[in-house]
Amino acid sequence: MRIHIPNMHDIRLITIVPSENFVNIKCREIFFLGDLLELVEAKFEFGIGLYFVVVLITSVVVLEFCPLICEMFEVICIVCGLIGLILRWQVATFPYSGEGLPPKFGDYEAQRHWMEVTLNLPLREWYLHTSRNDLNYWGLDYPPLTAYHSYLIGRIFAAFLPESVALKTSRGFESSMHKFMMRGSVMISDLLLPALLVFHFVIKPKKRTTTWWPVLLGVTAPPFILIDYGHFQYNCVSLGLTAWAIMALLTEKITLGAILFTLAVNHKQMSLYHAATFFCYMFSTVIIKRADFFTGFRVGTTILSTLGLMWLPFGDRCVNVINRIFPIKRGVFEDKVGTFWYVLDRFLPVKGVVPDATLARTCAIVSVSMLIPSAIQFVVSVSSKKTSTESLQRAFLVNLFTNSIIFFLFSYHVHEKSILLAVLPAVLLLEWYPLEMVWFVTVASFSLFPLLYQEGSHLALLLVTTIFLLAAQQAGVFKQIKSKIHGLVFLCSIGGYLALIGGLLYVPPPPKLPHIYQAGIAAYSFVHYTAFLIYFHVK
Amino acid sequence: MTSINYWGVVAATSVFKLLLINSYRSTDFEVHRNWLAITHSLPLEKWYHEETSEWTLDYPPFFAYFEWILSFGAAAFDKNMLDVSNLNYNSSMTILFQKLSVIVCDLVLAAGVLNVVKALVGKTKSADIHETKLRLLVLIFLNGGLFIIDHIHFQYNGFLYGILLLSISKILEEKIIEGALLFSMLLNLKHIYLYIAPAFGCYLFRKYCIIIDRRIPQINIKNLLSLGFTVVAVFAASFGPFYRHIPQIISRLFPFKRGLCHAYWAPNIWALYNTVDLGANFVLKKGRSSITSGLVGESLMAVLPQVQPFHTFVLTLIFMLPSMIKILWQPSRSNFVNGIILTAWTSFIFGYHVHEKAILNVVIPFALVSFAEPKLFFITLISGTFSIFPLLFTPFEVIFKLLFCSLHFVLSYSILPAIKFRWFEKLYLLGFVPLFLIENVGPYILPKYPFLPLIVVSDYCFISIFVCYVIFYWNCLTKDEIHWTITSKSAKEVKRKKKY
């Protein structure tokens, strides 16, 4: 089904009707690269090109990972995959963010709105504030791949439920069929689930006993499920791309890994939390360890050309896009988050006092300086020829993990959902550090409680976390608690969360501090994240 | 594998069930809410006369008592659900309470599985028992059809099958009186179990009340009396308080005005009969038939002769007889279990107004002998479960039924002994994939004939259910003693089985 793009109409007329102005107009149009593409768009349908790119990328990935994908037909993978799908779909029946809450709604409406915008407006207007695109109402603030992704899904919606993506009139569109399709759209773009299924078959410690439990724990890890299928976002795309990139890198497919990671960054800029590790790893294996400058050059050009392909259509409007993606104006943290700046703000107000730009700079400096010690150690261990593959893989994942925590704690404009970036390496490290990582994932899930409580899906959070913990118990993870003191610390940590959650649910807060429990959970999570950071640095 | 804990799996499954709290509920949810209200707020005499709601109480008295007990818990959650005139009331607390009650009652099923394994395996190595427990847990407790009926559609079947398994386990352990007590209680909870009563009756009578003394059968009067007394006592406890209303109860329990087939046709012989009638009518244009109205009620055939309840009874009885005689001839444990399966299956195929859910009466006891007949079991499981699918049709639940049942199929396949399918069997099983599409997409493509996809499903499922029935019947009658224990397994397959 062909979707009519309103703005295309006049341009097409211009190109078809020969007139004296024609040449002039054409010259001016060509002058702006973006507009040139728009001309192409008018002729060939932009969508076809996009489909082509998607099919190309998918087929390359599928071919490269063919042996890995065959692993998915193992009974373990099928069973765990089905369990993962069931859990995801069960959480999908719970309310989404901003369900039935006009006028602003929530992330669900944002995603729907992006479909509406990308489908109906020409590409150059996507990130621009125009009469047809009010950026104050959920304007696009993710990089181009998200926009393309919204466009593709929007086309499916336009075919089955056109009124849900109609320009302007569809604002706040909600229906049960629409919810079903939206939830389904997350499920069909979930690249993370298959990655989690095969990861532990591809990359594993040498002395392995059984394989089912890290797979099962991976697919039941609550934060991924709750944010994507409960709250409603498409983190599974960027996290999935990252996970496949990790697999590619650790199996020596460096170019492919670089492409996949670039795509991940282009889907959600938050993936930049992982960039330092990726860069250090690629740089030290290719340049320092092997001194293979040809591969280095090849990787560099592939990254640049992938980036170019993503950004080319925007032509000279890239600046707009970048301004939208890195919003300095939106403050150092959103709502109540367990970051350093939030906790600092409690004692020494910074938000709104210190100018945002200064704060952003400080954030950048602090986070980067925090990265340096582990980065140096990481580069040294990767560059050394003595390091075994297995410890290399572990070092990579641990570095990824600590870096994402550092960025979560110290960087600018952090959402509570950003903890997903740290949960990904945590889940992948399950086989090396079962107890620690189960603990971390549990903490991360509980830290999301206030967010889901707002939407009324907190029951889903508690239940999914219970399933995760039961699975961990079945896997014998808690048998690793050797001494009573460790057990006590673990119980106290979980008990603390349960106490805060119980308070939030059943004990009305003092009138002077209406958000005491939410703040408490944030601060408590901050303590935990810091503890994990220190623990893994010492280790 | 050994680290997997039985009750841990049960607990995790219960959490999965609770996560379905926001999904669709059929009218059965309102039925049970209404029964809670009736039993809580009305005096005993009025329970079977009350008809404010169209969903009148039509289960035997023990189930009414059960609802009455539950209603005290309900009062603690939300008192408004206990008002008889509060039709279609569904506050979040009501939903939570009702769904939780099903989940908690399901623990009886988990206990039943545990007891049956003890009765079946007896004294063997503990590792063997543990494995067998997990296997049966997968085959019975995680049954996809049971899961979607109880926890999405809403019924209390898991609890009832738990009592059935407990009663079977007691009888297998030769604790006859306890077993008889449990089974008579079960009959008074839901009368659908009358289908399998012949097998129980024959086995108990032959095993407990008859002694073969020098090739001459003699009746053990003492045992017969104690058995009879147990059964009568249970029925008296159940119907006693209602002694003045028994005709009214009977008319509620056995409504013969409801037609040969249920709203959606269970895949039995009458579905085929109806199809033939429809086809003949289509060709001959004889008159309007009312069988596809999709409503519960008496319907008229257009071409073929009408089938009366009496006809179906006679047919059912005739086809049950061989299995009953086999039990009387050789009262062995395996013949008893086979008899239960066969009587349930016969009444499913020939019975009057059979619900599609009744196939679980076959599939659940069949799990006990699944290791003797893995192929028959697997095919019956798939087609039986598939025939339940039309119960759920809302978009979210279509995905649920697909996911839950595929998970159960994969798990069952991986724990059953290796099955080699012949080409036509493979073809038949693959046919379920397009059938699923027809069933769920068909109504959108052919809105004029909403019943057509359902007919196709019924008839397609009927083929394998009938063929498996015939083969299984033949095997039961010809083989002296089917090797039916669950423990015969190759070590390799054991390793593949995991949690869940």
Contacts between the chains, C-beta under 8 A, distances in Angstrom:
chain1	res1	chain2	res2	distance
A	75	B	410	6.9
A	75	B	414	4.7
A	75	B	496	5.5
A	76	B	496	7.8
A	76	B	498	6.2
A	78	B	410	5.4
A	79	B	407	6.7
A	79	B	410	5.9
A	79	B	411	6.3
A	79	B	414	7.5
A	79	B	498	6.7
A	79	B	500	6.6
A	82	B	403	5.9
A	82	B	406	6.0
A	82	B	407	4.1
A	82	B	410	6.7
A	83	B	407	6.7
A	83	B	500	6.5
A	85	B	403	5.4
A	86	B	16	7.0
A	86	B	400	7.6
A	86	B	403	4.8
A	86	B	404	6.5
A	86	B	407	6.7
A	87	B	16	7.6
A	87	B	19	7.3
A	89	B	396	7.4
A	89	B	399	5.5
A	89	B	400	6.4
A	89	B	403	6.4
A	90	B	16	7.2
A	90	B	19	4.0
A	90	B	20	6.3
A	90	B	23	7.8
A	90	B	400	7.9
A	91	B	19	7.2
A	92	B	396	7.4
A	93	B	20	7.6
A	93	B	22	4.1
A	93	B	23	5.2
A	93	B	396	5.8
A	94	B	22	5.6
A	176	B	395	7.7
A	177	B	395	6.7
A	180	B	395	4.3
A	180	B	396	5.9
A	183	B	396	7.9
A	184	B	399	7.9
A	210	B	1	7.5
A	210	B	498	7.9
A	212	B	498	4.1
A	212	B	499	6.6
A	213	B	499	7.7
A	216	B	498	7.6
A	216	B	499	6.5
A	459	B	21	7.2
A	460	B	19	6.8
A	463	B	15	5.2
A	463	B	18	5.8
A	463	B	19	5.2
A	464	B	19	7.4
A	466	B	15	5.1
A	467	B	12	5.7
A	467	B	15	5.1
A	467	B	16	7.0
A	470	B	8	5.9
A	470	B	11	5.9
A	470	B	12	4.5
A	470	B	15	7.1
A	471	B	12	6.8
A	471	B	499	7.0
A	473	B	5	7.7
A	473	B	8	6.2
A	474	B	3	6.5
A	474	B	4	5.5
A	474	B	5	6.3
A	474	B	8	5.1
A	474	B	9	7.3
A	474	B	12	7.5
A	474	B	499	5.1
A	475	B	3	7.0
A	475	B	499	7.9
A	476	B	3	4.6
